[in-house]
Structures are given as C-alpha cells and as structure tokens.
C-alpha cells in the first residue's frame, strides 16, 4: 500500500511533543534518525519504539506497507472489537471495510481512512488500541538523546516510566511514521501539579503570592511559620496547581491529604472551604476570579482523626477547573493543650495525589490505576511558656503563695488569662474571673501556651509579712522565628531564640539566662524574677505632698515638745 497525498499532508502537519504526559500525535517523519530530548526529563524515563507496520520508502511515492512489524500482533489488531467499531464515515466502520481481511496493507489503509487529527480524543483512542497488541516478547528500540535509526514504517513510542521516589508522570503514546532522510527529535514537555501549605501569622509578616496564569494573587500574612496561644484558631491554607498538560487527560484524579498532629483540634467538615482560582484575563495581572466549590458535588471531604482529605474523583467534571487553575483549601484548627512549648513545635504537612498516566485515566468514578504523589510541604506553629519566680530580696529564698493575675490589652480592652494545670485555656474581659496564679514551694508559677507579645502582671497578694507590689509589671516575650516563604523544614531553623523584656517596676527582672535543661534547650520558655521585702511601709495616698506632710507633722510635734519642756522649766524657777 502506498500512502496517499492526503494522509501525508495530514501527518506532516502534526508535531511530536511529550508531556507529563507526552501528547500523542501522528506525524510523518521524513527521517530515519529519531532521538529523545532528555534535558527536560525530571526523572529517568525510557522511551521505547515498537514497529506496527513495516514499509519501504520512496521520495516520490511515499511509504509502501509491506507487513506487520516484528513483535506486533496484526491479526489481533484486525480482530479487535474496539478497533473494528471505529467509524470511517459514510456509515462505514473499520470492521465493515476490512471484512475478513487482516493483512497489514488493508489494515493500514483502514487507519488512513479514519483521517484523525493531531491530539484529538479519537487519535488517543486509536493509540490505546494499537499499543495493546504489542507482543509480550517484542523487542523494543530504545530512544535516547542519541539519534537512533528507525526503519521506514508506522511506529508507536511508549514511555516505560515506572513510579519511583521522584515525582513525575507518564508520557502519552506517540504515533510516528518513519521514512526519508531528515532527522527528528521528540522533546518531552513534562509537567504535573504541585501543592503548597501556608499558615497565617497574626502579626505582620511577608505575604504569600502565587501565580494563576498571568495573574498574581496575594494572601496577606500567610507564610511557613507562626506562633499562637493555646486555644487560638489557627488559619491554614492549601494551594494546588494543575499541570499544563491537563487537557491530555480524559479524567483527572486529584486528592489533598493534610495531616496535623494531636496538638490541633480539627474543624468540622463544614468549616472547610474549597475554591478554584482562575485568571480574570486582566492584562495587569493583579486580580483573579474565585469560585467556591460544593462538597458532595464537586469533591468529597473526609476528616479522620487529625487527617483531612479533600478528593476530586474527576476534576474534569468541574467546568471551572482548567490547566491554569489553582485549587485552594482553607480551614482553621484550634491549638490545644497538647501543644509542645518551643521546639520541636507543631509541624504539619500536606501532599497531593494525582493522575499521572494520560493513557489510563479510568472512567472518572473511582481512583485510576496510575497515580503519583507530590513531596510533602510543611508548616510549623509554636507556642511559649512564661514562668514567674518569687524570692526574698535580701536572702534569695523562694517565696510560696504569692498570687498574681496575667492579662493583656486587646482591641476591646484588657483580657485576663484563664489557666488550668498551668496551661492557658482562654481569656476573659472580667478581672474578677481571671485565674489567680499562686507560686509553689519553689516560688514559681507558670502560664504555658502563650503567643509572643506583651503581657501584664498584677500581684494580688504578697506572701505573709512581705510588702505588696502595687505597680503593674510588663512582660514582653519576643520569639525570633523565621517567618517567610522558604522555611527549610527543620524546626530548629524556624525558631532560633526567645527573649524576655521586663518593665513597670524595679522588683521585676528577666532571668531567662538562668534556665537549664529542657527549659533552655527548647527555646520556648522565659522566666521573670520578682523580689519582695519584709517590713511595714507607711501607708501612702500619693506623691511628695504626703511625705512633706508627714515630715512637717513630725517637726511640729518636736517644736511643741520643746515648748512644753521650756514652759515647765520656767515655772519651776519661779
């Protein structure tokens, strides 16, 4: 059989491109030298070419089919039910065209009559049928960056990649026609989705910006590192991209698995919001269209223990998702009393499982046979401990039963700490409801689970025989955390130091440097020391005027005494 001008014109218009799936195409190659451009491979792949039809080539006449390739089961192809059902137009199918014929020339002529175009669903279906009938013992011609000679004929190129530790995807089948003298190169264009996790810090940090098509989207205060109080709701956000080769898939499986430790209390499923972000077409690239997706219709959600799973069985069923889309998952989880102080912090992570074989995408109703996973992306959350140590100013003896309350100034006024078993449980705006902190036999009371920031301390009761401190004392906790977008995943690099500043009264001072053991090593504990003096102070009502009044009274009493003594002496002399 000789190829017709119509077939040659169709094939010559096509290109060979491999992608995270390599798009499958039919093309003429006026070349026998074929090579794979491996520079864009992100993992080691092997590309293997199998000959479907043998042929001779003439520059004027084109290809003449002479038989099936060695190792190809032509009879099985001719009898394939799916192949025979393909329509060649005018109410005729491949099966009706072939009749009982199974010879290579007639089968190749039937394929030519299909008149399929590049990267179409029909061409994909044909390639899937053709690859099924490669014999198990067929010898493949390996393609690499070095040019390999392929004999004239029809070839199918398979990516024989198998999943390994490196994230990747499988290439689409490539159909190729070989003949002539002009060399060709197949260039893989690999792509696959990626996932990022961020946590929102409640004080100003660098914002997280990401790209949707040509649009830049910015989320304020989202980064890799944050610190919070126990009891705070911590906002998390997941970002999943789509592969540029998304259109090569008939169905696309896509599933976030987000794992938090027991230090967090998970939200209800209704507290999780899933959105798709698309570029809005604005040339300025500063805005995007955002649509909230529907649980149960677009995706399913599962929360088991501290694992959140958001699964799209088939993103192709969601009209708003395209190759340029970013899918986001947002929720808040509560930092609870299991939280660890300082290092190692509360690490949590996400990964994304996705379809990685455009040749076997399943039917969209269940997880396909071939998937791959992204590397995990992590964020970390810290919380801290404030210790108060009470001692005798003269002897350094630890003082028990001193009573304090801790509070902070919020947007609506003062908020007083509620504490149970030394751990923060919340805040109240009523001072009378504040938890009274009492020093133990070692003169220490603790509040575990504080964010960094400024707090105030008020002594409610001094130890027996000691003078009370009437001033409000200030404690400023400052944690040196690596807030940003490029945390390396090591806890010790996320929290490098914690310091304490004290003010408001001369009796309070920072003694954090005296800590030892775990309290020092975890970089999460600060300690303030408060001194008390024994004795009785004269009651004061304020300012220097009181002092002058007392001194003046003393002087008047002295003068009166001298006067009385002098008067008595005068009488005796008389």
KOLFIKE-85275 format. One record per residue (C-alpha): chain; x, y, z. Coordinates in steps of 0.02 Angstrom, whole numbers, padded with zeros to 5 digits. Layout:
! KOLFIKE-85275
ch_x_y_z
A_X_Y_Z $
...
***
This chain:
! KOLFIKE-85275
ch_x_y_z
A_00000_00000_00000 $
A_00064_00174_-00042 $
A_00024_00321_00072 $
A_-00088_00448_-00014 $
A_-00050_00633_-00027 $
A_-00197_00667_00089 $
A_-00125_00558_00227 $
A_00048_00632_00206 $
A_-00021_00809_00216 $
A_-00117_00766_00375 $
A_00031_00683_00458 $
A_00155_00816_00407 $
A_00054_00948_00498 $
A_00074_00861_00665 $
A_00208_00879_00797 $
A_00282_00760_00924 $
A_00276_00829_01100 $
A_00295_00726_01257 $
A_00222_00793_01418 $
A_00184_00748_01594 $
A_00104_00665_01481 $
A_00181_00675_01310 $
A_00040_00723_01192 $
A_00008_00581_01073 $
A_00020_00628_00893 $
A_00033_00558_00718 $
A_00167_00636_00611 $
A_00267_00598_00458 $
A_00448_00586_00485 $
A_00545_00608_00331 $
A_00685_00541_00439 $
A_00752_00378_00499 $
A_00855_00458_00636 $
A_00748_00484_00791 $
A_00804_00544_00964 $
A_00727_00596_01130 $
A_00773_00763_01206 $
A_00802_00705_01386 $
A_00853_00876_01452 $
A_00676_00910_01513 $
A_00651_00743_01598 $
A_00631_00766_01786 $
A_00656_00581_01818 $
A_00737_00442_01721 $
A_00621_00382_01584 $
A_00646_00251_01450 $
A_00561_00282_01283 $
A_00535_00126_01181 $
A_00481_00120_00998 $
A_00384_-00030_00928 $
A_00353_-00052_00742 $
A_00171_-00078_00695 $
A_00190_-00085_00505 $
A_00346_-00118_00404 $
A_00365_-00017_00244 $
A_00477_00041_00105 $
A_00501_00224_00069 $
A_00514_00317_-00096 $
A_00534_00505_-00105 $
A_00401_00517_-00240 $
A_00283_00379_-00190 $
A_00298_00388_-00001 $
A_00277_00234_00107 $
A_00225_00065_00043 $
A_00165_-00052_00180 $
A_00246_-00222_00166 $
A_00191_-00310_00326 $
A_00173_-00302_00514 $
A_00320_-00258_00621 $
A_00413_-00399_00705 $
A_00338_-00420_00876 $
A_00170_-00343_00828 $
A_00012_-00449_00827 $
A_-00077_-00386_00671 $
A_-00208_-00521_00672 $
A_-00260_-00474_00848 $
A_-00272_-00290_00796 $
A_-00381_-00332_00645 $
A_-00496_-00433_00758 $
A_-00503_-00305_00900 $
A_-00686_-00263_00932 $
A_-00649_-00083_00980 $
A_-00540_-00059_00826 $
A_-00671_-00131_00710 $
A_-00804_-00017_00785 $
A_-00711_00142_00737 $
A_-00806_00245_00609 $
A_-00726_00290_00442 $
A_-00876_00391_00384 $
A_-01022_00365_00268 $
A_-01096_00240_00388 $
A_-00947_00126_00369 $
A_-00836_00058_00508 $
A_-00661_-00012_00508 $
A_-00739_-00184_00529 $
A_-00852_-00168_00378 $
A_-00708_-00101_00275 $
A_-00594_-00244_00323 $
A_-00720_-00385_00310 $
A_-00616_-00541_00335 $
A_-00453_-00462_00282 $
A_-00313_-00449_00410 $
A_-00161_-00409_00301 $
A_-00055_-00260_00351 $
A_-00085_-00158_00193 $
A_-00276_-00164_00211 $
A_-00271_-00129_00398 $
A_-00154_00020_00369 $
A_-00273_00082_00234 $
A_-00417_00073_00358 $
A_-00316_00177_00483 $
A_-00283_00305_00346 $
A_-00470_00318_00311 $
A_-00501_00366_00493 $
A_-00424_00534_00448 $
A_-00390_00577_00630 $
A_-00307_00741_00678 $
A_-00169_00782_00798 $
A_-00201_00767_00986 $
A_-00384_00726_00965 $
A_-00482_00608_01076 $
A_-00503_00493_00927 $
A_-00316_00485_00899 $
A_-00290_00448_01083 $
A_-00415_00305_01072 $
A_-00330_00235_00918 $
A_-00158_00240_01001 $
A_-00227_00150_01154 $
A_-00294_00012_01040 $
A_-00132_-00003_00941 $
A_-00021_-00018_01096 $
A_-00124_-00164_01164 $
A_-00065_-00281_01027 $
A_00121_-00267_01051 $
A_00176_-00445_01086 $
A_00248_-00482_01258 $
A_00412_-00540_01184 $
A_00426_-00394_01062 $
A_00596_-00313_01050 $
A_00590_-00126_01076 $
A_00704_00004_01001 $
A_00760_00115_01143 $
A_00758_00302_01108 $
A_00878_00418_01196 $
A_00966_00583_01169 $
A_01074_00494_01040 $
A_00996_00478_00868 $
A_00930_00305_00830 $
A_00889_00240_00656 $
A_00711_00179_00635 $
A_00663_00083_00481 $
A_00526_00151_00371 $
A_00352_00115_00433 $
A_00225_00154_00570 $
A_00291_00159_00748 $
A_00218_00183_00921 $
A_00328_00258_01057 $
A_00292_00211_01238 $
A_00357_00290_01396 $
A_00404_00143_01507 $
A_00425_00251_01663 $
A_00380_00164_01825 $
A_00345_00259_01985 $
A_00496_00294_02095 $
A_00542_00413_02233 $
A_00545_00562_02114 $
A_00382_00647_02073 $
A_00340_00628_01890 $
A_00209_00571_01765 $
A_00193_00453_01618 $
A_00200_00512_01439 $
A_00060_00492_01316 $
A_00078_00367_01174 $
A_00163_00438_01019 $
A_00122_00376_00844 $
A_00256_00409_00715 $
A_00284_00375_00532 $
A_00465_00348_00485 $
A_00546_00367_00315 $
A_00663_00481_00220 $
A_00822_00566_00273 $
A_00776_00710_00387 $
A_00814_00682_00573 $
A_00683_00720_00705 $
A_00688_00744_00893 $
A_00548_00708_01014 $
A_00554_00837_01153 $
A_00472_00787_01317 $
A_00369_00927_01394 $
A_00343_00857_01566 $
A_00227_00933_01692 $
A_00124_00886_01843 $
A_00035_00975_01987 $
A_00116_01042_02144 $
A_00049_01080_02317 $
A_00095_01213_02445 $
A_00037_01235_02625 $
A_00039_01400_02719 $
A_-00010_01459_02894 $
A_-00072_01634_02932 $
A_00027_01731_03063 $
A_-00073_01850_03171 $
A_00059_01985_03161 $
A_00129_02065_03005 $
A_00242_01952_02901 $
A_00281_01935_02717 $
A_00126_01897_02615 $
A_00113_01740_02506 $
A_00095_01775_02320 $
A_00060_01645_02187 $
A_00028_01646_02001 $
A_-00132_01595_01913 $
A_-00098_01602_01727 $
A_-00028_01777_01710 $
A_-00118_01839_01864 $
A_-00034_01868_02033 $
A_-00137_01832_02187 $
A_-00079_01885_02362 $
A_-00139_01816_02529 $
A_-00094_01928_02675 $
A_00012_01860_02818 $
A_00017_01680_02753 $
A_00189_01601_02767 $
A_00278_01445_02834 $
A_00299_01488_03019 $
A_00181_01558_03152 $
A_00156_01564_03340 $
A_-00008_01564_03436 $
A_-00089_01548_03607 $
A_-00163_01383_03660 $
A_-00348_01399_03621 $
A_-00322_01506_03466 $
A_-00398_01456_03299 $
A_-00252_01442_03178 $
A_-00291_01476_02993 $
A_-00214_01357_02866 $
A_-00223_01360_02676 $
A_-00176_01233_02543 $
A_-00137_01280_02362 $
A_-00140_01150_02222 $
A_-00089_01188_02043 $
A_-00142_01095_01886 $
A_-00023_01025_01754 $
A_-00004_01118_01590 $
A_-00046_00951_01506 $
A_-00215_00943_01593 $
A_-00307_00937_01427 $
A_-00221_00773_01382 $
A_-00321_00682_01514 $
A_-00499_00620_01489 $
A_-00521_00607_01678 $
A_-00412_00680_01815 $
A_-00398_00618_01994 $
A_-00339_00747_02121 $
A_-00332_00724_02310 $
A_-00260_00829_02453 $
A_-00205_00737_02612 $
A_-00173_00861_02752 $
A_-00104_00794_02916 $
A_-00098_00887_03082 $
A_-00034_00821_03249 $
A_-00137_00792_03406 $
A_-00089_00969_03459 $
A_-00231_01031_03348 $
A_-00417_01005_03362 $
A_-00485_00982_03187 $
A_-00631_01083_03119 $
A_-00796_01008_03065 $
A_-00810_00968_02880 $
A_-00925_01119_02862 $
A_-00780_01228_02920 $
A_-00675_01182_02767 $
A_-00691_01291_02612 $
A_-00631_01235_02440 $
A_-00612_01360_02298 $
A_-00549_01368_02121 $
A_-00448_01522_02071 $
A_-00436_01567_01887 $
A_-00352_01712_01797 $
A_-00475_01850_01756 $
A_-00392_01899_01594 $
A_-00337_02068_01661 $
A_-00177_02118_01573 $
A_-00117_02198_01734 $
A_-00114_02026_01815 $
A_-00173_02086_01984 $
A_-00342_02003_02006 $
A_-00423_01833_01987 $
A_-00593_01753_01978 $
A_-00630_01646_02131 $
A_-00771_01521_02142 $
A_-00819_01418_02295 $
A_-00845_01235_02253 $
A_-00978_01121_02325 $
A_-00940_00974_02439 $
A_-01025_00814_02385 $
A_-01047_00878_02207 $
A_-00875_00939_02153 $
A_-00772_00849_02284 $
A_-00784_00742_02440 $
A_-00712_00783_02610 $
A_-00657_00667_02749 $
A_-00588_00704_02923 $
A_-00524_00552_03016 $
A_-00426_00587_03173 $
A_-00309_00728_03126 $
A_-00306_00691_02939 $
A_-00407_00799_02819 $
A_-00435_00730_02644 $
A_-00512_00829_02502 $
A_-00536_00722_02346 $
A_-00590_00762_02170 $
A_-00628_00594_02090 $
A_-00629_00685_01923 $
A_-00588_00870_01908 $
A_-00645_00860_01727 $
A_-00823_00861_01794 $
A_-00794_01035_01868 $
A_-00814_01154_01722 $
A_-00719_01296_01806 $
A_-00557_01196_01826 $
A_-00428_01212_01689 $
A_-00241_01196_01664 $
A_-00219_01374_01730 $
A_-00322_01349_01888 $
A_-00263_01343_02068 $
A_-00370_01247_02192 $
A_-00367_01309_02372 $
A_-00423_01228_02535 $
A_-00449_01341_02687 $
A_-00490_01298_02868 $
A_-00449_01340_03048 $
A_-00387_01213_03177 $
A_-00377_01251_03364 $
A_-00210_01241_03452 $
A_-00250_01136_03605 $
A_-00170_01087_03771 $
A_-00064_00951_03689 $
A_00043_01087_03611 $
A_00230_01074_03641 $
A_00321_01226_03708 $
A_00455_01296_03593 $
A_00549_01164_03495 $
A_00507_01049_03411 $
A_00347_01146_03383 $
A_00191_01086_03295 $
A_00239_01029_03119 $
A_00101_00983_02998 $
A_00103_00936_02815 $
A_00009_00908_02653 $
A_00036_00804_02497 $
A_-00062_00790_02336 $
A_-00102_00629_02243 $
A_-00144_00649_02059 $
A_-00171_00556_01895 $
A_-00004_00529_01810 $
A_-00046_00423_01658 $
A_-00149_00505_01520 $
A_-00161_00337_01433 $
A_-00255_00257_01578 $
A_-00365_00387_01662 $
A_-00505_00268_01715 $
A_-00686_00318_01698 $
A_-00689_00460_01824 $
A_-00795_00366_01951 $
A_-00652_00292_02052 $
A_-00467_00313_02081 $
A_-00371_00266_01924 $
A_-00238_00131_01916 $
A_-00094_00252_01893 $
A_-00065_00398_02013 $
A_00084_00485_02089 $
A_00111_00597_02242 $
A_00196_00764_02266 $
A_00329_00784_02400 $
A_00259_00841_02568 $
A_00252_01026_02605 $
A_00259_01077_02789 $
A_00222_01225_02901 $
A_00258_01243_03087 $
A_00170_01328_03234 $
A_00249_01375_03401 $
A_00188_01421_03574 $
A_00284_01476_03730 $
A_00292_01468_03920 $
A_00305_01613_04044 $
A_00375_01570_04217 $
A_00364_01688_04366 $
A_00487_01662_04510 $
A_00459_01748_04678 $
A_00605_01771_04801 $
A_00653_01865_04959 $
A_00751_02020_04906 $
A_00876_02003_05048 $
A_00906_01815_05059 $
A_00854_01748_04888 $
A_00737_01623_04972 $
A_00594_01561_04860 $
A_00426_01626_04918 $
A_00268_01522_04902 $
A_00087_01578_04900 $
A_00116_01743_04811 $
A_-00036_01774_04700 $
A_-00042_01855_04527 $
A_-00154_01878_04378 $
A_-00091_01891_04199 $
A_-00177_01997_04068 $
A_-00153_02081_03901 $
A_-00228_02230_03813 $
A_-00332_02181_03663 $
A_-00431_02278_03535 $
A_-00579_02290_03653 $
A_-00483_02320_03814 $
A_-00397_02213_03944 $
A_-00413_02023_03931 $
A_-00370_01914_04081 $
A_-00290_01742_04069 $
A_-00387_01585_04113 $
A_-00268_01447_04164 $
A_-00291_01264_04212 $
A_-00148_01149_04265 $
A_-00027_01288_04217 $
A_-00094_01291_04038 $
A_-00185_01434_03957 $
A_-00367_01392_03918 $
A_-00432_01560_03861 $
A_-00463_01742_03905 $
A_-00597_01842_03996 $
A_-00635_02027_03996 $
A_-00688_02019_04179 $
A_-00544_02038_04302 $
A_-00641_01952_04441 $
A_-00649_01795_04333 $
A_-00462_01791_04298 $
A_-00366_01637_04358 $
A_-00261_01675_04513 $
A_-00084_01611_04488 $
A_-00003_01554_04651 $
A_00182_01520_04674 $
A_00227_01343_04730 $
A_00356_01281_04855 $
A_00492_01332_04733 $
A_00421_01506_04720 $
A_00364_01477_04539 $
A_00201_01492_04445 $
A_00182_01459_04259 $
A_00074_01500_04110 $
A_00102_01377_03967 $
A_00038_01412_03792 $
A_00068_01596_03756 $
A_00096_01682_03591 $
A_00242_01802_03584 $
A_00187_01978_03628 $
A_00164_02096_03776 $
A_00079_02041_03937 $
A_00047_02124_04105 $
A_00063_02052_04279 $
A_-00026_02112_04435 $
A_00014_02049_04610 $
A_-00149_02015_04700 $
A_-00074_01954_04863 $
A_00104_01958_04933 $
A_00171_01818_05045 $
A_00137_01842_05231 $
A_00247_01977_05311 $
A_00303_02043_05141 $
A_00262_02209_05063 $
A_00144_02200_04913 $
A_00192_02268_04741 $
A_00063_02392_04685 $
A_00129_02428_04511 $
A_00078_02332_04354 $
A_00229_02238_04287 $
A_00255_02216_04099 $
A_00321_02057_04015 $
A_00366_02065_03829 $
A_00400_01894_03750 $
A_00496_01904_03587 $
A_00523_01745_03485 $
A_00645_01750_03341 $
A_00552_01648_03209 $
A_00593_01627_03025 $
A_00431_01695_02956 $
A_00439_01688_02768 $
A_00406_01578_02616 $
A_00564_01472_02611 $
A_00574_01377_02776 $
A_00688_01226_02751 $
A_00580_01107_02852 $
A_00697_01096_03003 $
A_00614_01152_03165 $
A_00775_01224_03239 $
A_00791_01343_03092 $
A_00614_01406_03116 $
A_00638_01457_03299 $
A_00812_01514_03344 $
A_00792_01618_03503 $
A_00667_01682_03631 $
A_00695_01832_03743 $
A_00600_01923_03880 $
A_00594_02109_03921 $
A_00525_02170_04088 $
A_00471_02342_04145 $
A_00345_02434_04253 $
A_00426_02404_04423 $
A_00602_02385_04494 $
A_00555_02222_04579 $
A_00540_02126_04414 $
A_00686_02068_04306 $
A_00724_01941_04169 $
A_00818_01784_04225 $
A_00788_01677_04069 $
A_00976_01651_04051 $
A_00974_01553_04215 $
A_00863_01417_04142 $
A_00941_01247_04112 $
A_00897_01078_04036 $
A_00743_01062_03926 $
A_00678_01234_03976 $
A_00835_01310_03899 $
A_00857_01192_03752 $
A_00681_01206_03683 $
A_00698_01396_03665 $
A_00516_01411_03715 $
A_00523_01461_03899 $
A_00558_01631_03976 $
A_00571_01669_04162 $
A_00547_01829_04261 $
A_00602_01854_04440 $
A_00505_01961_04565 $
A_00582_02014_04731 $
A_00489_02057_04892 $
A_00548_02146_05050 $
A_00491_02116_05228 $
A_00436_02258_05341 $
A_00294_02380_05359 $
A_00281_02526_05242 $
A_00196_02689_05295 $
A_00030_02699_05205 $
A_00035_02817_05058 $
A_-00100_02915_04973 $
A_00013_02980_04838 $
A_00156_03093_04787 $
A_00284_03200_04876 $
A_00148_03302_04962 $
A_00112_03157_05079 $
A_00294_03142_05125 $
A_00310_03327_05160 $
A_00151_03320_05264 $
A_00221_03179_05370 $
A_00388_03267_05390 $
A_00300_03430_05431 $
A_00193_03344_05562 $
A_00347_03270_05641 $
A_00432_03438_05651 $
A_00278_03520_05728 $
A_00270_03384_05860 $
A_00453_03413_05902 $
A_00431_03601_05919 $
A_00279_03576_06031 $
A_00380_03460_06142 $
A_00521_03586_06161 $
A_00395_03722_06204 $
A_00313_03617_06340 $
A_00480_03572_06418 $
A_00537_03754_06419 $
A_00373_03812_06496 $
A_00385_03683_06634 $
A_00563_03735_06675 $
A_00513_03919_06687 $
A_00376_03877_06814 $
A_00498_03782_06923 $
A_00617_03928_06926 $
A_00477_04045_06980 $
***
